[in-house]
Amino acid sequence: MKNFVSPQRFHILDIMRTLAAVVVAERHTGKLLGGGTLPGGYLAVDFFFVLSGFVIASAYEDRLTSGMSTLRFMQIRVIRLYPLYVFSLGIGALAYCMNSRLLGTFDPSFFVLAVLAGLVFVPLPFRLSEGEPQMFAFNPPSWTLLFELFANLCHGLFLKSMRTKHLLITIAVSGILLVAAVVYFGSLDLGYKRSTFLTGFPRVIFSYAVGILIYRTNIWRASSLNLPIILAPLVLILILSIPGEGNFRIIIDVVCATVVFPCLVIFSTNLANGQTLSPVLLRFGAASYAIYVIHFPLFRMLSASLALAGIKDIEPLVPYLGTAFLGAVVLMAIALDAYFDAPVRAALLRLLKRRTVPVAISTAP
């Protein structure tokens, strides 16, 4: 059996992913800041997907093509996602109980069903309320984790063995479906609700497969640039800040997903080569998944707490409340990543390793 080394860490990509996670959190909690949400904040999901395809390929392609089973691969991926996901699910369930107490609307049957469905990443076939279009009642952003696991499964089953020409065909077909969906719905803000759920499949497969292609072609290895490391994160934020409606929004979203984000990953991969990053930045870069998965349940808990405390008008607290909340989410995410998620995943991996060869912990979200 071939001996494998730990996958390379792409620190600048980690930092960019965390910034994108903060953008998503700001988008979902914008009312605490008085608005000002980045118009293209939802495109952070497409950046996540292409980044995931690249990092997962870097960490596991050799293993997958040298004997690692799809089952083992999926076990490792679930271990990567599950501890913090279950933690966030618990926060979301508690927030639901708090809101239900406030409104007198607690439904035991729904509560049990929502918990059980959430534990196995199954989207609910009905709404929590008329104003709740999301499919994951206690943590709506979980829809991206479902599609992430779907892409991982495809990777383990057949993407791992696809020749480049077949991978290009997969990218072309999913890309056509993706563009068609964007044109039909008017933007790439798709997949999170029932009416656009199916569009999530070409959305994730296209970007994830592009990430794999970037890794396999080795184009990223020749992209080492002697530029300030702040440049790539700044470009990402500027891209997510581009306003637009109608046809211009369609063009921006398509170009970002198909051209800009892949290029950004390619040119950012080795941007920090030879440069020493501070421990604070490294901690920040490692907390992206934690920020993404806990922010919405914490937001709901904050909203319920304010309501239970009799605070109905938050206008005087804006934007200070939102700034403090996002700062707290980031700090809590850093702590959870270091002192909860990493130790729990390490323990679960040790249990898994008793029946298999050593495997490395993925750095992907």
Secondary structure, DSSP 8 states (H G I E B T S, - for coil): ----------HHHHHHHHHHHHHHHHHHTGGGGTS---TTGGGHHHHHHHHHHHHHHHHHHHHHTTT--HHHHHHHHHHHHHHHHHHHHHHHHHHHHHHHHHHT---HHHHHHHHHHHHTT---SS-SSTT--BS-SS-GGGHHHHHHHHHHHHHHHTGGG--HHHHHHHHHHHHHHHHHHHHHHSSS--SSBGGGGGGHHHHHHHHHHHHHHHHHHTGGGG----S-TTHHHHHHHHHHT----HHHHHHHHHHIIIIIHHHHHHHHTTTTTT----HHHHHHHHTHHHHHHHHHHHHHHHHHHHHHTT----GGGTTHHHHHHHHHHHHHHHHHIIIIIHHHHHHHHHHHHTTS---------
